[in-house]
Amino acid sequence: MGPHPAVAAIRLAVRRVLHDILNDHQALPAHPAPQPAGARPDRTAERPPSPLVLVACSGGADSMALASALAFEAPKLGVRAGGVTVDHGLQSGSDLRAEEVVLRMRGLGLDPVESVAVTVGREGGPEAAARDARYAALDAAAERHGAAAVLLGHTRDDQAETVLLGLARGSGIRSLSGMAAVSGAGGRYRRPFLQLDRQTARKACMVQSLPVWDDPHNADPAYTRSRLRHEGLPALEKALGKGVVEALARTAQLSRDDADALDAWAREAEASVRDAAGMLECAKLYALPPAVRRRILRRAAIEAGAPAGALFARHIEEVDRLITGWRGQGAINLPGRVVAQRQGGRLVIRQG
């Protein structure tokens, strides 16, 4: 008899991602060690070492299910598997909880395993600040251990919530594309569970007798995502019927495909709207489709120093009006002390 369907599902999802990581790793150029003159080539020295894959584990059901699947699948493929848990220090006893998660990951056979404590700032609100601190810690851990990838336990339910949050912000099609299956520098972050629902991960933990920790923040109505999870999505399903989560996740993928295509178009078009000195020409920008033009403006603002996370659609719309609704208006102030202004038919975006 095979494993429970929930366990089989999480293992299959992780196996597929590990195959992708292995393929990427094996495509890296080999660097054979120098050999003495006349020596026979050591073919084993040309093989890249087996990659290390880390799982980011909070101790919750999603990430514990992911850790268990990685621990099961990695040895069969010759992949080293470790884990990291991040202690945000936002709750009493969080350090003890982090140490418990470390012990659980070691019990699964993961190695190396570590707990990393972070200081959460306030910029962007509590949820965004915690996320920034967490990813900074995971980036550092991946660099420290030389990991090929870090697995994240986001599920289809998380994807649906992300799409709805993007819709509420009104930030355009990119915000509706949700989380990518592969993201980060060099494709560091992988999300195997984006096609699986949260209940499957929880069921996999239950049938494997894996203890899980339920973060009280996930049920705290003070947090936007928590309200959406416990009030918003259930209300939508009651009004529209089952299948809302699946439809939102599908919307994310379709939106991502469209956004990627528009981004590529904007990159190709950017050179054609700059003069010999590299300045943006307003007349040429005006001739572009709005979706392409605004992407060029956003890219220019970020290159000038505007933080991407603080640059919203309303900022780009204001800059866009310097091109499409020019009435002699003054400079536009953007996040990061960046200023956009029109000067003699050119759009200048720079640090103020």
PLY file of the C-alpha trace (Angstrom):
ply
format ascii 1.0
element vertex 352
property float x
property float y
property float z
element edge 351
property int vertex1
property int vertex2
end_header
0.00 0.00 0.00
1.33 3.41 -0.96
1.36 6.58 1.13
-1.77 8.53 1.96
-2.93 10.66 -1.04
-2.03 13.87 0.78
1.49 12.61 1.49
1.85 11.38 -2.10
0.77 14.81 -3.38
3.30 16.79 -1.34
6.11 14.39 -2.20
5.33 14.57 -5.92
5.31 18.36 -5.82
8.70 18.44 -4.10
10.15 15.74 -6.37
9.31 17.83 -9.44
10.96 20.91 -8.01
14.07 18.95 -7.00
14.38 17.64 -10.56
14.27 21.24 -11.80
16.93 22.27 -9.29
19.15 19.36 -10.31
18.79 20.24 -13.98
19.74 23.84 -13.26
22.65 22.74 -11.10
24.02 20.30 -13.66
23.88 23.00 -16.32
26.43 25.05 -14.37
29.94 25.04 -15.89
32.30 22.53 -14.31
35.54 23.72 -12.72
37.86 20.70 -12.59
40.74 20.79 -10.16
44.21 21.27 -11.72
45.93 17.97 -12.55
49.68 17.24 -12.60
51.26 17.12 -16.05
50.77 13.74 -17.67
48.15 12.60 -15.13
44.98 10.92 -16.34
41.96 13.24 -16.11
39.95 12.81 -12.93
36.40 12.76 -14.27
34.91 12.78 -10.77
36.52 16.18 -10.14
34.51 17.64 -13.05
31.18 16.73 -11.54
29.54 19.55 -9.59
28.99 18.63 -5.92
25.49 17.56 -4.99
23.36 20.67 -4.41
22.07 21.71 -1.01
18.40 22.65 -0.77
17.07 24.40 2.33
13.46 24.51 3.51
12.16 27.61 5.26
10.16 26.15 8.12
8.06 28.07 10.63
6.73 24.91 12.25
3.28 25.46 10.73
1.46 22.76 8.80
2.46 24.00 5.34
6.17 24.26 6.02
6.32 21.09 8.16
4.69 19.15 5.34
7.24 20.66 2.97
10.13 19.75 5.29
8.92 16.16 5.56
8.59 15.81 1.78
12.05 17.29 1.21
13.59 14.96 3.79
11.97 11.98 2.02
12.69 12.91 -1.60
16.11 14.57 -1.46
18.21 11.49 -0.54
16.67 9.50 -3.39
17.91 12.12 -5.87
21.31 12.68 -4.30
20.37 16.12 -3.03
21.50 17.40 0.36
18.64 18.82 2.41
18.69 21.27 5.30
16.38 23.75 6.96
16.12 27.24 8.42
13.58 28.68 10.81
13.36 32.42 11.39
12.63 33.79 14.85
10.93 37.15 14.32
10.88 37.86 18.06
7.31 39.14 17.85
5.85 36.84 20.50
6.83 35.75 23.96
8.72 32.48 23.82
9.43 32.73 20.08
13.03 31.65 20.68
11.86 28.44 22.35
9.44 27.77 19.51
12.29 28.23 17.01
14.44 25.71 18.89
11.57 23.21 18.84
11.31 23.61 15.07
15.05 23.01 14.75
14.69 19.76 16.70
11.77 18.65 14.54
13.71 19.29 11.34
16.70 17.40 12.68
14.34 14.58 13.61
13.31 14.40 9.95
16.98 13.97 9.01
17.64 17.46 7.65
21.18 18.79 7.95
22.35 21.54 8.24
19.57 23.06 10.32
19.57 26.40 12.10
17.45 29.06 13.77
18.03 32.68 12.81
16.80 35.56 14.98
15.88 38.82 13.24
14.81 42.30 14.24
11.59 43.37 12.56
11.37 47.03 11.63
8.28 49.13 10.98
8.63 50.24 7.37
5.62 49.29 5.25
3.58 47.98 8.19
4.07 44.94 10.46
3.38 42.28 7.83
5.67 43.77 5.20
8.42 44.48 7.74
8.33 40.88 9.02
8.44 39.58 5.45
11.43 41.78 4.57
13.32 40.65 7.67
12.51 37.00 6.94
13.71 37.08 3.34
16.88 38.92 4.33
17.60 36.15 6.84
16.86 33.42 4.31
19.09 35.09 1.72
21.91 35.25 4.24
21.41 31.60 5.24
21.45 30.47 1.62
24.69 32.37 1.03
26.24 31.09 4.24
25.53 27.45 3.41
25.99 27.71 -0.36
22.43 26.50 -0.96
21.21 26.05 -4.51
17.63 26.85 -3.51
15.28 27.60 -0.63
11.85 25.95 -0.61
8.86 27.93 0.65
5.57 26.41 1.78
3.10 28.81 0.13
-0.05 27.02 -0.99
-2.82 27.70 -3.49
-4.78 29.33 -0.66
-1.90 31.74 -0.01
-1.82 32.52 -3.72
-5.54 33.34 -3.74
-5.10 35.67 -0.77
-2.20 37.41 -2.48
-4.24 38.00 -5.63
-7.09 39.53 -3.62
-4.69 41.78 -1.72
-3.21 42.92 -5.02
-6.68 43.60 -6.38
-7.50 45.71 -3.32
-4.34 47.78 -3.83
-5.30 48.49 -7.44
-1.67 48.15 -8.52
-2.28 46.58 -11.91
-1.78 43.22 -13.54
1.58 42.48 -11.94
0.04 42.62 -8.45
-2.63 40.15 -9.64
0.02 37.66 -10.72
0.62 36.66 -7.12
3.68 34.67 -6.14
5.92 33.07 -8.73
6.79 29.39 -8.51
10.42 30.46 -8.97
11.70 33.83 -7.75
14.67 35.60 -6.24
18.16 36.10 -7.57
19.14 33.13 -9.70
15.83 31.42 -9.00
16.75 30.92 -5.35
13.20 30.60 -4.02
10.97 27.72 -5.10
7.32 27.22 -4.13
6.36 23.57 -4.74
2.88 23.81 -3.17
1.28 26.57 -5.26
-0.96 23.97 -6.90
-1.90 22.31 -3.60
-4.44 23.55 -1.07
-3.71 24.25 2.55
-5.85 21.33 3.71
-3.68 18.84 1.80
-0.57 20.02 3.65
-2.33 19.84 7.01
-3.66 16.36 6.25
-0.17 15.21 5.28
1.14 16.33 8.67
-1.69 14.62 10.50
-1.29 11.21 8.86
2.49 11.36 9.42
1.97 12.37 13.08
3.98 15.54 12.56
3.40 18.14 15.30
2.56 21.56 13.92
2.51 25.06 15.37
-0.35 27.41 14.55
0.92 30.98 14.51
-1.55 33.12 16.50
-0.90 35.99 14.07
-2.70 33.94 11.41
-5.91 34.26 13.42
-5.39 37.84 14.63
-7.91 40.21 12.96
-5.41 43.04 13.39
-3.60 41.64 10.34
-5.05 42.20 6.86
-4.22 38.75 5.54
-5.78 37.13 8.60
-9.04 39.01 8.06
-9.03 38.04 4.42
-8.39 34.38 5.28
-11.05 34.03 7.95
-13.66 36.53 6.76
-13.08 37.65 3.18
-12.54 34.38 1.34
-15.29 32.49 3.22
-17.71 35.33 2.34
-16.71 35.10 -1.32
-17.20 31.36 -1.37
-20.59 31.75 0.29
-21.66 34.31 -2.31
-20.04 32.77 -5.40
-19.80 29.09 -4.53
-16.85 26.76 -4.15
-13.95 27.12 -6.53
-13.05 30.74 -5.74
-9.57 29.82 -4.50
-8.84 27.75 -7.60
-10.12 30.52 -9.88
-7.98 33.14 -8.14
-4.88 30.95 -8.39
-5.59 30.44 -12.09
-5.98 34.21 -12.48
-2.53 34.62 -10.92
-0.90 32.42 -13.55
-2.72 34.06 -16.47
-1.87 37.52 -15.13
1.77 36.53 -14.69
1.99 35.37 -18.31
0.52 38.66 -19.53
2.69 40.76 -17.22
5.85 38.93 -18.32
5.02 39.58 -21.96
4.40 43.29 -21.32
7.61 43.57 -19.31
9.55 42.08 -22.22
7.90 44.51 -24.64
8.77 47.43 -22.37
12.43 46.37 -22.14
12.66 46.22 -25.93
10.86 49.56 -26.39
12.88 51.50 -23.83
15.91 52.01 -26.08
13.72 53.51 -28.79
12.36 56.28 -26.53
15.74 57.57 -25.34
17.79 60.16 -27.16
21.52 60.00 -27.84
22.22 61.21 -24.30
19.96 58.53 -22.79
17.15 60.94 -21.85
13.53 59.84 -22.13
11.71 61.64 -24.95
8.13 62.54 -24.07
6.78 62.44 -27.64
8.08 58.92 -28.21
6.78 57.77 -24.82
3.37 59.23 -25.68
3.20 57.04 -28.80
3.55 53.82 -26.78
0.61 51.83 -25.38
-0.07 52.96 -21.78
0.81 49.55 -20.28
4.22 49.60 -21.95
4.90 53.28 -21.26
4.11 52.98 -17.55
6.44 50.02 -17.20
9.25 52.10 -18.67
8.45 54.92 -16.24
8.40 52.57 -13.27
11.71 51.04 -14.27
13.27 54.50 -14.67
12.01 55.55 -11.22
13.47 52.44 -9.58
16.79 52.95 -11.34
16.83 56.51 -9.99
16.49 55.18 -6.43
12.77 54.82 -5.74
12.16 51.66 -3.60
10.14 49.21 -5.67
7.98 48.19 -2.70
6.97 51.81 -2.02
6.30 52.74 -5.64
2.57 52.38 -6.27
0.37 52.73 -9.34
-0.76 56.21 -8.27
2.86 57.40 -8.35
3.36 56.16 -11.90
0.04 57.66 -12.98
1.18 61.07 -11.75
4.42 60.76 -13.70
2.49 59.55 -16.73
0.43 62.74 -16.71
3.63 64.69 -17.36
3.53 62.98 -20.75
-0.15 62.51 -21.53
-1.68 65.50 -19.72
1.05 68.13 -19.84
-0.25 71.49 -18.60
3.00 72.96 -17.30
2.71 71.19 -13.93
5.67 71.05 -11.58
7.86 68.18 -10.46
6.41 64.96 -9.05
7.87 63.71 -5.77
8.34 59.94 -5.62
9.43 57.62 -2.78
13.13 57.55 -2.01
13.50 61.30 -2.58
13.22 60.76 -6.34
11.83 63.59 -8.46
10.26 63.38 -11.92
9.84 66.49 -14.06
9.43 67.46 -17.69
12.16 69.62 -19.18
12.12 70.72 -22.82
10.34 67.67 -24.16
12.40 65.29 -22.04
11.33 63.44 -18.89
13.95 63.71 -16.16
13.74 61.25 -13.25
16.50 61.66 -10.66
17.34 61.95 -7.00
16.03 65.25 -5.61
0 1
1 2
2 3
3 4
4 5
5 6
6 7
7 8
8 9
9 10
10 11
11 12
12 13
13 14
14 15
15 16
16 17
17 18
18 19
19 20
20 21
21 22
22 23
23 24
24 25
25 26
26 27
27 28
28 29
29 30
30 31
31 32
32 33
33 34
34 35
35 36
36 37
37 38
38 39
39 40
40 41
41 42
42 43
43 44
44 45
45 46
46 47
47 48
48 49
49 50
50 51
51 52
52 53
53 54
54 55
55 56
56 57
57 58
58 59
59 60
60 61
61 62
62 63
63 64
64 65
65 66
66 67
67 68
68 69
69 70
70 71
71 72
72 73
73 74
74 75
75 76
76 77
77 78
78 79
79 80
80 81
81 82
82 83
83 84
84 85
85 86
86 87
87 88
88 89
89 90
90 91
91 92
92 93
93 94
94 95
95 96
96 97
97 98
98 99
99 100
100 101
101 102
102 103
103 104
104 105
105 106
106 107
107 108
108 109
109 110
110 111
111 112
112 113
113 114
114 115
115 116
116 117
117 118
118 119
119 120
120 121
121 122
122 123
123 124
124 125
125 126
126 127
127 128
128 129
129 130
130 131
131 132
132 133
133 134
134 135
135 136
136 137
137 138
138 139
139 140
140 141
141 142
142 143
143 144
144 145
145 146
146 147
147 148
148 149
149 150
150 151
151 152
152 153
153 154
154 155
155 156
156 157
157 158
158 159
159 160
160 161
161 162
162 163
163 164
164 165
165 166
166 167
167 168
168 169
169 170
170 171
171 172
172 173
173 174
174 175
175 176
176 177
177 178
178 179
179 180
180 181
181 182
182 183
183 184
184 185
185 186
186 187
187 188
188 189
189 190
190 191
191 192
192 193
193 194
194 195
195 196
196 197
197 198
198 199
199 200
200 201
201 202
202 203
203 204
204 205
205 206
206 207
207 208
208 209
209 210
210 211
211 212
212 213
213 214
214 215
215 216
216 217
217 218
218 219
219 220
220 221
221 222
222 223
223 224
224 225
225 226
226 227
227 228
228 229
229 230
230 231
231 232
232 233
233 234
234 235
235 236
236 237
237 238
238 239
239 240
240 241
241 242
242 243
243 244
244 245
245 246
246 247
247 248
248 249
249 250
250 251
251 252
252 253
253 254
254 255
255 256
256 257
257 258
258 259
259 260
260 261
261 262
262 263
263 264
264 265
265 266
266 267
267 268
268 269
269 270
270 271
271 272
272 273
273 274
274 275
275 276
276 277
277 278
278 279
279 280
280 281
281 282
282 283
283 284
284 285
285 286
286 287
287 288
288 289
289 290
290 291
291 292
292 293
293 294
294 295
295 296
296 297
297 298
298 299
299 300
300 301
301 302
302 303
303 304
304 305
305 306
306 307
307 308
308 309
309 310
310 311
311 312
312 313
313 314
314 315
315 316
316 317
317 318
318 319
319 320
320 321
321 322
322 323
323 324
324 325
325 326
326 327
327 328
328 329
329 330
330 331
331 332
332 333
333 334
334 335
335 336
336 337
337 338
338 339
339 340
340 341
341 342
342 343
343 344
344 345
345 346
346 347
347 348
348 349
349 350
350 351
